[in-house]
Every structure is written in C-alpha cells, then in structure tokens.
Amino acid sequence: MPVQRHNGRVIVYTGDGKGKTTAAFGLALRAVGRGMNVVILQFLKSPERTYGEQLALQRLGVEVRQLGAGFTWTKTPDVHREALKRAWAVAKECVHSGRYDVIVLDELNNALAIDRFRVDDIVSVEDVLELIRTRPPSLHLVITGRAAHPELIAAADIATEMTLIKHDHEQGTTAMKGIEF
C-alpha cells in the first residue's frame, strides 16, 4: 500500500537521553512564532505540579495541559488508568477538532510502555497508529518519550533518538528547577 503523503509531519523524539520534551517544546515555540496554533498534551505529568516550560509557553498563549497522575509509583494503577483514559480522549478530540496546526503528545511513548499495570486496553500502539492515519492531512503530530515502539518510529516522518552519554543523576543529583522541570 503506498504511503499517503501529508503536509503535516509525524515527529518522534525518543531515547534515554535528556532533551525529548525540550526538543518538542522548542518546535512548539518555533511554530507559535510562525503563527501556528499549538496544543501540548502531557500524558504523565500531573496538574498538581507546575513546570517551567508550561509557565513560559502559557505566557505566550500556548495551551499546555497536564493530563496524567504523575510517576506511576506514586498512585494506584486505577488512578493512572483513569488519567490515561481521559488523556487519550482529549488527544483524539484535539487531533480531530481542526483547531490546531501542531499537537505535542508529550510522554505518550512512556505511557504506552507502562508495564506495572495494563494500559493497552485504554490506548495501544495500534490506536496511536490509527490516530496518525486519520489525522487531518496538515496536522503536525509530535510524540515524545522513552522507548518509542518500532511501529511508531516506522510511521514517523522524522524520528530522533536522544542518547544518554552522561547525567549527574547517576551520582545522585536531584532534578533542578529550571533545568529538568
């Protein structure tokens, strides 16, 4: 079956290195600068916390929504499953709404890779591939997170893997405000 050409690109940022969300937010910033409508949907980050990138982009009028429940070990599987169910519904609605030129699905790869409890009955790789296939032709879709599924990488127009060379977390340094969040 021939590949259907879209004007919009599918971009995947993955890998164990730092910079996946940062790259996606940089792309969002560039798009806003060019007059595009952007929404960023964060699948794991909780609305109970604030994040530097969220604060900065909201000042520019970019909608940034934390739809998750935080780290998977901080709440029950049921809480995380319910948050993921809502996040996936929001993502599908945004993609098919026609309101956006760029949609960032931040940490979606991480959500798909959760193995502490079942998630594929809420959102699966096949569901994401279907969303990619049925998105409006001009929509740019950016998907971030570690452990991108090979089928998502294959479906992408651009895929970048961030490789960890060195990080001071390995020596026990905690996340720094303004650098990691």
ABEGO torsion letter per residue (X at the ends): XBBBBBABBBBBBBEABBGAAAAAAAAAAAAAAAGBBBBBBBAABBAABBBAAAAAAAAAGBBBBBABAEBAAABBAAAAAAAAAAAAAAAAAAAAAGABABBBBBGAAAAAABAABBAAAABBAAAAAAAAAABBAABBBBBBEBGBBAAAAAABABBBBBBBABBAAAAGBBBBBGAAX
